[in-house]
């Protein structure tokens, strides 16, 4: 909500409150001593109380929206960053489910026509990232609409004291396909992305978020711009790590209400995750090594933001017991893994330019899409860099490079026990985008090459291309 809109909303309410406060005194002067005077006074006092409550709720909503806006990316002209929180309609809420509670429906419709010459990981079309090590030459083309997304934003709920509430439910269509028949490809299944509630104190600058959400390693406000790769951004799993988990995060403004650089500290604990150890029950009904004995992923992030830049540093830690829930599963390499990660990144917007960069290092990061999604005590280093230029308010050209390089010896040591022999992945791509109003059109070229081994001795390189034409409509 813009400052101008805020002032426009406050002014009528303040005037209404002032008029309402003056009416009882005028009524007393004109009709003192009458029986009807008391009834009118009570009615006017009730109206004043109601207006004061509405004003307080409006202030709380404004503060909550300001905090939410401060934690989201500011898209460059012509390049909407829509992976986690796309551009939101700042008009009136779509509807209200209860007095003082606002519910807004937002989202976007996405369509990409694509052609590629290899099969990709983590799929083809809009979720392609790097070529599969087992793919062969061929031609694959199609139209993908699974990026299409919708969400409900809730705001204005009162908790207690200065605390207000809100939340979000968000879904897209990467949940698979409806069956395996001839027409299944045209019937994608919805997928829950986020479902969380917020408790916000606008006076102290504190927010507590509970539910499924992005972990702190995922660069929520520094995601690579693309119209084709939205739910699976450019560089994801190849230089960009992090994922969505149920958990709780405390976000605290460190210089709340002050000027200059805005500092924020985020601390979170998330559900554990791991591939195994028992393939028969892998990732079914919480039976993964990441959840043995309730071992959460613990993360902390320090975030700083200026007028045309932002920067952050993140730390991650968890322990994984590979013996399983029963404690009897065979562990051929070692019985437990410590997952440790460190990340630093930032964004800078000098004039028409937009620069995004991110780098990480650590070990045991398969649970957060590191190690090229291989699971084991594997060291990994990666990152990405994207540069974009806005020729006009409508036209933008951007280029990206991303890389992930797990330790070769670690990958070989864990082969067959969580490792699939992937040694290094690199990705580059270019996007040309045109944006006007609620519409965006773009063309993208993606090229990836992957080093892998099947026996720990020989190494091969697999490369692949994808070209896509995309259209996006925000609502």
Phi and psi in degrees as a GROMACS rama.xvg file:
@    title "Ramachandran Plot"
@    xaxis  label "Phi"
@    yaxis  label "Psi"
@TYPE xy
-75.4924  156.813  UNK-2
-57.2726  -36.475  UNK-3
-64.2425  -43.9866  UNK-4
-65.4024  -37.3515  UNK-5
-61.2065  -46.5765  UNK-6
-62.5961  -37.8492  UNK-7
-65.5768  -34.763  UNK-8
-72.9642  -37.9518  UNK-9
-72.1555  -39.0753  UNK-10
-59.8165  -50.938  UNK-11
-61.6852  -37.6988  UNK-12
-66.2072  -43.9338  UNK-13
-61.9078  -41.8823  UNK-14
-63.906  -41.54  UNK-15
-62.7145  -40.5882  UNK-16
-64.0365  -43.2998  UNK-17
-62.3694  -43.0311  UNK-18
-64.9279  -44.1541  UNK-19
-62.0164  -36.6835  UNK-20
-67.4112  -31.1379  UNK-21
-82.0812  -24.2579  UNK-22
-62.2466  -41.2222  UNK-23
-59.1923  -37.5642  UNK-24
-68.5721  -37.4274  UNK-25
-65.691  -40.0846  UNK-26
-64.9373  -37.5341  UNK-27
-65.7875  -39.6889  UNK-28
-67.4172  -33.9124  UNK-29
-87.0911  -32.0677  UNK-30
-128.484  35.0297  UNK-31
-60.6601  138.869  UNK-32
86.0766  -5.08771  UNK-33
-90.2715  158.048  UNK-34
-71.3556  -32.5468  UNK-35
-71.9018  -19.4638  UNK-36
-61.2432  -44.6914  UNK-37
-62.4538  -42.3967  UNK-38
-64.3314  -42.513  UNK-39
-65.8817  -38.9021  UNK-40
-60.7378  -44.2286  UNK-41
-62.7807  -41.361  UNK-42
-62.764  -44.0951  UNK-43
-67.0002  -39.4443  UNK-44
-63.7302  -38.9025  UNK-45
-64.3543  -38.8404  UNK-46
-66.1052  -40.3244  UNK-47
-61.8864  -44.7558  UNK-48
-60.2057  -41.2156  UNK-49
-63.7318  -43.3363  UNK-50
-64.6357  -38.7451  UNK-51
-64.9279  -39.7861  UNK-52
-64.7392  -42.0106  UNK-53
-64.3962  -38.5097  UNK-54
-64.4635  -42.3272  UNK-55
-64.0098  -40.5155  UNK-56
-65.579  -39.3837  UNK-57
-63.4106  -42.7671  UNK-58
-61.0564  -42.3165  UNK-59
-65.3932  -39.8802  UNK-60
-63.6302  -40.8978  UNK-61
-62.5296  -46.0444  UNK-62
-62.607  -41.3319  UNK-63
-65.2843  -40.8367  UNK-64
-68.3003  -35.3213  UNK-65
-62.6734  -44.3955  UNK-66
-64.6967  -41.0822  UNK-67
-64.9589  -41.1885  UNK-68
-64.9076  -36.3219  UNK-69
-66.929  -26.4644  UNK-70
-91.4366  -1.56894  UNK-71
-107.424  157.52  UNK-72
-70.4176  151.916  UNK-73
-99.5859  104.528  UNK-74
-62.7131  143.286  UNK-75
-72.4763  154.415  UNK-76
-57.3889  128.345  UNK-77
81.775  -4.03867  UNK-78
-135.768  86.4391  UNK-79
-70.7796  128.845  UNK-80
-93.2688  98.0564  UNK-81
-114.817  13.6426  UNK-82
-63.3971  -38.2957  UNK-83
-119.94  -39.4211  UNK-84
-146.764  85.7311  UNK-85
-63.7593  170.02  UNK-86
-52.8243  128.818  UNK-87
-106.53  138.793  UNK-88
-65.7169  121.483  UNK-89
-94.1326  12.7891  UNK-90
-77.632  -163.061  UNK-91
-68.257  151.056  UNK-92
-58.6805  151.887  UNK-93
-64.1863  -43.0248  UNK-94
-158.841  170.086  UNK-95
-123.707  125.274  UNK-96
-86.4961  -14.2135  UNK-97
-162.348  160.34  UNK-98
-55.3188  123.613  UNK-99
83.6739  -5.36446  UNK-100
-107.996  119.418  UNK-101
-104.058  137.785  UNK-102
-126.747  126.479  UNK-103
-125.348  133.41  UNK-104
-100.063  125.38  UNK-105
-137.393  171.998  UNK-106
161.319  -163.706  UNK-107
-155.717  154.193  UNK-108
-105.961  127.416  UNK-109
-125.766  139.551  UNK-110
-143.749  132.941  UNK-111
-132.339  123.419  UNK-112
-93.7151  126.554  UNK-113
-133.79  158.124  UNK-114
-142.609  135.03  UNK-115
-145.468  158.787  UNK-116
-110.212  6.87278  UNK-117
-145.977  161.204  UNK-118
-80.4062  142.098  UNK-119
-117.005  162  UNK-120
-101.751  129.352  UNK-121
-104.275  20.5945  UNK-122
159.693  -174.055  UNK-123
-110.563  162.298  UNK-124
80.5482  -126.886  UNK-125
-76.156  -10.521  UNK-126
-115.106  23.5809  UNK-127
-78.3275  133.955  UNK-128
-123.776  -55.0744  UNK-129
-145.608  153.746  UNK-130
-65.2805  144.684  UNK-131
-71.7002  140.234  UNK-132
-68.0556  -15.2937  UNK-133
-104.486  3.08715  UNK-134
-80.6306  153.128  UNK-135
-117.907  169.359  UNK-136
-64.2025  144.578  UNK-137
174.563  179.706  UNK-138
-122.812  128.007  UNK-139
-130.731  131.232  UNK-140
-142.694  159.936  UNK-141
176.496  -174.558  UNK-142
-125.648  126.314  UNK-143
-118.144  129.177  UNK-144
-120.109  10.9887  UNK-145
-69.9188  -17.6349  UNK-146
-64.4416  -21.1493  UNK-147
-49.2409  132.714  UNK-148
-143.205  149.489  UNK-149
-143.734  153.264  UNK-150
-152.405  156.945  UNK-151
-112.376  126.75  UNK-152
-106.119  130.321  UNK-153
-112.573  138.933  UNK-154
-154.099  159.155  UNK-155
98.1661  -3.50727  UNK-156
-70.4252  140.876  UNK-157
-98.439  133.879  UNK-158
-102.516  -80.9  UNK-159
-161.33  144.24  UNK-160
61.0216  -126.655  UNK-161
-90.5465  3.92894  UNK-162
-88.4907  131.905  UNK-163
-119.594  174.694  UNK-164
-137.154  177.419  UNK-165
177.229  -166.264  UNK-166
171.559  -177.792  UNK-167
-149.964  141.121  UNK-168
-122.419  126.071  UNK-169
-135.997  136.316  UNK-170
-140.941  150.112  UNK-171
-133.157  -158.081  UNK-172
-126.534  35.8883  UNK-173
-96.8494  28.7951  UNK-174
-85.879  9.63021  UNK-175
108.145  -164.623  UNK-176
-121.377  154.262  UNK-177
-81.9618  82.9197  UNK-178
91.9822  -169.643  UNK-179
-127.359  12.291  UNK-180
-78.3717  -172.843  UNK-181
-62.8714  -24.7678  UNK-182
-111.625  8.93138  UNK-183
-67.0145  -33.437  UNK-184
-62.4251  -24.4486  UNK-185
-92.3741  10.8913  UNK-186
-132.124  67.7531  UNK-187
-67.3878  152.579  UNK-188
-98.97  137.491  UNK-189
-61.1783  151.657  UNK-190
-133.497  130.033  UNK-191
-71.9896  123.675  UNK-192
-97.5651  -58.7308  UNK-193
-133.875  146.605  UNK-194
-153.508  95.642  UNK-195
-140.235  160.494  UNK-196
-116.667  146.824  UNK-197
-115.18  138.48  UNK-198
-115.912  119.198  UNK-199
-123.164  131.733  UNK-200
-114.106  98.8069  UNK-201
-67.3811  -20.0327  UNK-202
-76.4423  -37.9632  UNK-203
-97.719  -10.351  UNK-204
74.4022  32.0374  UNK-205
-109.952  139.563  UNK-206
-135.925  132.435  UNK-207
-116.051  122.809  UNK-208
-113.687  125.393  UNK-209
-124.76  127.809  UNK-210
128.667  -170.71  UNK-211
-74.7912  128.43  UNK-212
-159.801  172.543  UNK-213
-70.1058  139.103  UNK-214
-74.1431  174.326  UNK-215
-79.8013  -15.6084  UNK-216
-73.1297  -29.2824  UNK-217
-69.6951  125.235  UNK-218
-78.1073  74.5324  UNK-219
-54.5879  -39.3433  UNK-220
-104.967  21.883  UNK-221
-144.645  34.6412  UNK-222
-80.678  143.311  UNK-223
-59.4258  140.151  UNK-224
-84.2635  134.386  UNK-225
-167.691  147.256  UNK-226
-95.2918  -22.5545  UNK-227
-87.4605  -41.7571  UNK-228
-108.449  94.114  UNK-229
-110.946  -62.7097  UNK-230
-66.7502  -32.6916  UNK-231
-117.439  88.326  UNK-232
-65.6606  161.067  UNK-233
-57.3108  129.722  UNK-234
90.5893  -6.20111  UNK-235
-67.0492  128.647  UNK-236
76.9936  -5.90918  UNK-237
-134.994  65.5637  UNK-238
112.73  -19.5986  UNK-239
-120.356  126.48  UNK-240
-124.519  169.042  UNK-241
119.789  160.114  UNK-242
-161.045  174.922  UNK-243
-95.5123  133.053  UNK-244
-142.808  151.19  UNK-245
-63.0927  138.577  UNK-246
178.959  -170.588  UNK-247
-134.476  136.019  UNK-248
-130.165  135.417  UNK-249
-108.276  121.222  UNK-250
-112.075  125.313  UNK-251
-129.954  120.189  UNK-252
-68.5727  127.485  UNK-253
-86.5263  -24.9759  UNK-254
-129.181  53.8003  UNK-255
-57.7539  128.886  UNK-256
83.4  -7.63353  UNK-257
-88.2456  168.213  UNK-258
-95.0984  -176.354  UNK-259
75.4956  -150.447  UNK-260
-64.1336  132.837  UNK-261
-96.6148  123.556  UNK-262
-109.244  140.162  UNK-263
-142.33  139.576  UNK-264
-114.061  126.83  UNK-265
-116.444  134.64  UNK-266
-132.261  132.113  UNK-267
-144.53  157.288  UNK-268
-130.771  130.663  UNK-269
-128.718  157.791  UNK-270
-56.4287  143.077  UNK-271
-72.3876  163.453  UNK-272
-154.635  140.642  UNK-273
-166.101  157.765  UNK-274
-94.0571  92.265  UNK-275
117.832  -163.24  UNK-276
-87.1077  -17.7086  UNK-277
-99.6965  111.134  UNK-278
-60.7958  -26.9479  UNK-279
-68.0257  -26.9064  UNK-280
-124.039  20.7064  UNK-281
-59.274  120.728  UNK-282
58.9408  27.1922  UNK-283
-115.574  125.864  UNK-284
55.2746  40.9066  UNK-285
71.1006  8.44069  UNK-286
-86.2567  64.343  UNK-287
-118.428  159.127  UNK-288
-62.7753  -24.6848  UNK-289
-66.1518  -20.75  UNK-290
-107.65  4.19616  UNK-291
-65.3393  122.079  UNK-292
66.0213  22.027  UNK-293
49.5496  82.7744  UNK-294
-115.4  91.6449  UNK-295
-73.839  159.35  UNK-296
-84.5568  124.068  UNK-297
-109.742  130.004  UNK-298
-140.08  154.388  UNK-299
-140.992  144.194  UNK-300
-139.861  131.544  UNK-301
-107.224  123.865  UNK-302
-122.725  133.803  UNK-303
-128.96  142.447  UNK-304
-145.085  132.029  UNK-305
-110.818  -163.151  UNK-306
-70.6186  -33.3402  UNK-307
-133.935  23.0948  UNK-308
-154.879  162.593  UNK-309
-150.122  155.498  UNK-310
-150.106  155.018  UNK-311
-155.606  156.901  UNK-312
-137.77  138.277  UNK-313
-132.987  144.644  UNK-314
-126.935  145.02  UNK-315
-137.208  142.139  UNK-316
-153.487  139.011  UNK-317
-160.666  162.122  UNK-318
-121.152  145.367  UNK-319
-128.344  124.578  UNK-320
-95.9739  109.864  UNK-321
-80.2868  0.0135389  UNK-322
-81.7938  -5.10869  UNK-323
82.267  178.323  UNK-324
-61.9031  -38.7075  UNK-325
-78.7745  -17.2975  UNK-326
75.8173  12.7498  UNK-327
-119.329  -0.0205861  UNK-328
-68.8948  136.463  UNK-329
-64.9644  136.909  UNK-330
-122.945  92.9872  UNK-331
-69.0299  -21.8024  UNK-332
-102.978  -60.629  UNK-333
-158.484  161.511  UNK-334
-85.6845  -17.4607  UNK-335
-150.293  160.341  UNK-336
-133.127  135.376  UNK-337
-98.9816  121.304  UNK-338
-95.0073  115.463  UNK-339
-130.74  134.016  UNK-340
-147.898  149.477  UNK-341
-133.757  139.972  UNK-342
-140.944  144.809  UNK-343
-142.202  143.128  UNK-344
-164.862  173.973  UNK-345
-173.881  172.438  UNK-346
-141.234  142.389  UNK-347
-139.451  133.894  UNK-348
-124.625  75.9706  UNK-349
-82.167  109.148  UNK-350
61.6538  -128.775  UNK-351
-81.1994  -1.33206  UNK-352
-90.8245  152.575  UNK-353
-136.267  120.409  UNK-354
-117.83  130.972  UNK-355
-125.671  136.038  UNK-356
-145.962  148.979  UNK-357
-156.654  140.128  UNK-358
-142.912  147.383  UNK-359
-144.365  161.442  UNK-360
-151.407  155.377  UNK-361
163.323  -164.171  UNK-362
-148.179  155.082  UNK-363
62.3008  39.3684  UNK-364
-99.2575  13.3838  UNK-365
-59.2286  -29.9006  UNK-366
-68.7312  -15.4714  UNK-367
-121.836  33.5147  UNK-368
67.0291  21.0941  UNK-369
-89.6539  -178.485  UNK-370
55.6595  27.1939  UNK-371
54.2767  39.8386  UNK-372
58.2821  34.5867  UNK-373
-104.074  146.996  UNK-374
-114.677  124.495  UNK-375
161.896  -178.313  UNK-376
-81.7051  70.8715  UNK-377
-113.973  124.688  UNK-378
-76.1138  149.587  UNK-379
-151.639  143.652  UNK-380
-136.465  134.953  UNK-381
-162.215  178.355  UNK-382
171.701  178.562  UNK-383
-147.937  159.749  UNK-384
-141.589  129.322  UNK-385
-130.468  133.558  UNK-386
-122.037  132.227  UNK-387
-131.372  151.246  UNK-388
-133.354  128.323  UNK-389
-94.1026  102.436  UNK-390
-65.8975  -40.1576  UNK-391
-141.636  176.303  UNK-392
-61.1887  -14.3517  UNK-393
-106.353  -33.0084  UNK-394
-104.984  135.838  UNK-395
-140.976  141.314  UNK-396
-124.906  130.46  UNK-397
-137.092  152.411  UNK-398
-132.86  145.565  UNK-399
-135.123  147.755  UNK-400
-136.803  133.377  UNK-401
-138.79  151.54  UNK-402
-151.823  145.009  UNK-403
-136.74  129.421  UNK-404
-132.717  90.9758  UNK-405
-66.7441  154.874  UNK-406
-66.6945  125.766  UNK-407
-61.3999  -44.9392  UNK-408
-62.863  -39.4291  UNK-409
-66.0682  -41.2969  UNK-410
-61.2014  -45.3351  UNK-411
-66.2624  -39.6128  UNK-412
-63.3111  -32.026  UNK-413
-99.4362  7.57054  UNK-414
-59.5841  131.98  UNK-415
83.0822  -6.39758  UNK-416
-126.897  32.3975  UNK-417
126.876  -20.4414  UNK-418
-99.9167  141.285  UNK-419
-111.985  12.8235  UNK-420
84.4968  19.6813  UNK-421
-85.9036  124.821  UNK-422
-104.384  -37.5683  UNK-423
-163.366  140.235  UNK-424
-127.803  137.786  UNK-425
-131.91  146.647  UNK-426
-141.938  137.281  UNK-427
-137.294  155.383  UNK-428
-167.514  162.029  UNK-429
-135.582  142.626  UNK-430
-130.968  132.199  UNK-431
-116.01  122.388  UNK-432
-127.78  140.306  UNK-433
-121.359  127.461  UNK-434
-125.213  135.789  UNK-435
-150.722  115.83  UNK-436
61.4854  -127.827  UNK-437
-87.5008  2.05207  UNK-438
-108.802  147.96  UNK-439
-140.567  138.373  UNK-440
-127.577  143.796  UNK-441
-157.525  156.454  UNK-442
-123.216  138.496  UNK-443
-137.367  140.543  UNK-444
-118.714  128.358  UNK-445
-123.084  132.19  UNK-446
-132.716  129.254  UNK-447
-133.502  148.244  UNK-448
-140.013  139.931  UNK-449
-128.96  130.604  UNK-450
-96.9744  135.647  UNK-451
-150.67  166.678  UNK-452
-140.757  148.628  UNK-453
-110.754  -14.7012  UNK-454
-130.629  2.82562  UNK-455
82.1088  -1.42705  UNK-456
-118.051  -57.4353  UNK-457
-84.6502  145.227  UNK-458
-124.884  137.05  UNK-459
-127.901  156.375  UNK-460
-116.781  127.759  UNK-461
-114.486  130.091  UNK-462
-125.949  155.463  UNK-463
-156.514  154.274  UNK-464
-120.553  150.698  UNK-465
-142.904  132.735  UNK-466
-119.847  134.626  UNK-467
-141.291  148.831  UNK-468
-115.244  128.262  UNK-469
-130.93  151.107  UNK-470
-134.533  143.254  UNK-471
-138.132  136.615  UNK-472
-127.341  118.816  UNK-473
-88.3908  142.242  UNK-474
